[in-house]
Amino acid sequence: MQILDYIYLGLWALLALYCFYTARKLSPILYILGAFFVFMFSWYLANDLLPINLFDGMYNLIFRGVGVCFLVLFIILYLYVKKKGNSGD
């Protein structure tokens, strides 16, 4: 494992913890974002521990597909919360 791998693992873990912590104060949609960062942490950790490269071939397509699903879900929920918040003004 290289030093950059440790930095990425720490980054994803810290971002997930921060999102879960601030979700109670700011918005519950941060739980979705925190779950995405947990997924990123898990994928990078599995990539370092397994003998196969999870960023090649079909595994890369799965990784990108999950990332796109999280992105679409987060955008839809964000727009829903934003619209719901503005309608009360």
ABEGO torsion letter per residue (X at the ends): XBAAAAAAAAAAAAAAAAAAAAAAAABAAAAAAAAAAAAAAAAAAAAAABABBAABEAAAAAAAAAAAAAAAAAAAAAAAAAAAAAAAX
